[in-house]
């Protein structure tokens, strides 16, 4: 019954995504536009954004496919459990890896496609009413939410059924779940390139457009005279839709795999309990649909509160329904790793994760929305120049990490008390319980942002741009909330994977008490902690420098076009948009490789040369330092962005003043922090952990070359 229920719910999620996709796609592209010239401009701009986004995705996916094949071969050779010599576990894990990577790529493509379809439809719908435009943007985001989760659940269940059919009968359930971890590794590997590559693309274009267009030429953000404006709009989709989708797909798959591995021995003969982690995500599909029915906007002031209400309603529904699901799926008492737990205790683990996720989201809103004091303080600091703006923005980011980390700390302690490391894995899934709604409102952001840009570039009337600006302002805050949610869930997911890594290593070495042998006073562990804590800073330095190098190329190109194309400022000549898209694409593909090598190479190298204790230290150090740095970076960037928008709304002198120029500089500094380095740290801490989990057999057999 459990398998059938999960499959039905996953297909139901895909059907909902298809329904919303049809609803958006059926809106005529130029609906309500009577001016033929305006309609033609809209078609041209929409076509350029869509073409640019797909060109980047095609180029990026080509490199991803090369990587997938090469890494699958590596897995098939190195992942070889000595206890299952005749099983060829590496081959099955490689197959699972390829499926996870493939599903992640499909999810990103779907999200990108509907975002580029929905942006212009949101623009033309804004001619009718704010309510209609909001619904179109939200439905565009819902395609990403329901489609991705439906594919994730179907993929996890499909891999499980495939392995049950392919693996020899009688294979230990623990081995089966270990092989399934390859699915999570595949999803997270694609997220690495989606997040890093997409982040570099979008910020190169954004920085170039802002510094040359706004500051040097004094033209509006989405002015069609700016050569980088199309690349900037393309970047919103590749970074915040495809990149975010791949990131959260990875979190969903990884946390599920972690829970499956930890609970495999205890629930080997209880299918409902064994598949409980997958069921959690599947149950979220009908709950998210119920939440969608609560999203109604009548006036402009309703937009932001409605989006926040959706997160709250989704959390409340999940914690109520999951009480009964947990009591049904799990036995009253059970034993994991020698400790006895109850199904009620596991429910409290789920509850702690869900509430912590909501708390992190609300705290992120407080620190990044210009409706609250912290962002207004940053905006006020701009009156004395860019330096004070940057100082206050950095301070805000550091301070904002306190509340979020404390909420996450509680969501670690409570689950560990009630359910051990299995409880932590369930808490991670609890934090992801609102994944569909989180993805929906996050993808809504770039759709609304693009809608405003299209309205500006098409020269539509002031009323349309005012409505799209309202949608964009709310979307800017929800994007920040989405990043906070993604970081929080990544921390819990990585911790659950870390637990699964130790559990599996302990299982493969029955003659060694691994848990007792790993001590903070062990020189290898302590050294690993420091090395791991250094990795997020090195990774951030690499990605920020990559944005800087790519932005330099973009700035030079935009300046060249303003200098050499006669009539561009008078609107008599058209900029070469395609060249700017090509520059961002080339830079993103080139610059995403070194950070990828750092993340993928470090765990394998440390585990092989120094063994599992040293690798455990590296994972713990990178998790703690990376989590705090990610929250600080993302919130500083979000605050700088909204401080600029607060001034542009007419406060503190408004656009064109020295205060505004200082805020633009701060926003430019924050761009790579909030859209590249900060979110990409999610991938660092998750991918390192899932990679270590998958390669445990290799480390057990050959690890510690330099210390054994």
HELIX and SHEET records of a PDB file:
HELIX    1   1 UNK A    2  UNK A   25  1                                  24    
HELIX    2   2 UNK A   36  UNK A   78  1                                  43    
HELIX    3   3 UNK A   82  UNK A   84  5                                   3    
HELIX    4   4 UNK A   89  UNK A  125  1                                  37    
HELIX    5   5 UNK A  130  UNK A  166  1                                  37    
HELIX    6   6 UNK A  173  UNK A  208  1                                  36    
HELIX    7   7 UNK A  209  UNK A  216  3                                   8    
HELIX    8   8 UNK A  229  UNK A  237  1                                   9    
HELIX    9   9 UNK A  238  UNK A  243  3                                   6    
HELIX   10  10 UNK A  244  UNK A  263  1                                  20    
HELIX   11  11 UNK A  271  UNK A  274  1                                   4    
HELIX   12  12 UNK A  276  UNK A  292  1                                  17    
HELIX   13  13 UNK A  302  UNK A  329  1                                  28    
HELIX   14  14 UNK A  343  UNK A  368  1                                  26    
HELIX   15  15 UNK A  373  UNK A  381  1                                   9    
HELIX   16  16 UNK A  382  UNK A  384  5                                   3    
HELIX   17  17 UNK A  386  UNK A  431  1                                  46    
HELIX   18  18 UNK A  432  UNK A  434  5                                   3    
HELIX   19  19 UNK A  435  UNK A  458  1                                  24    
HELIX   20  20 UNK A  462  UNK A  508  1                                  47    
HELIX   21  21 UNK A  514  UNK A  517  1                                   4    
HELIX   22  22 UNK A  523  UNK A  564  1                                  42    
HELIX   23  23 UNK A  577  UNK A  610  1                                  34    
HELIX   24  24 UNK A  612  UNK A  648  1                                  37    
HELIX   25  25 UNK A  651  UNK A  653  5                                   3    
HELIX   26  26 UNK A  658  UNK A  672  1                                  15    
HELIX   27  27 UNK A  673  UNK A  677  3                                   5    
HELIX   28  28 UNK A  678  UNK A  694  1                                  17    
HELIX   29  29 UNK A  696  UNK A  702  1                                   7    
SHEET    1   A 2 UNK A 333  UNK A 336  0                                        
SHEET    2   A 2 UNK A 339  UNK A 342 -1                                        
END                                                                             
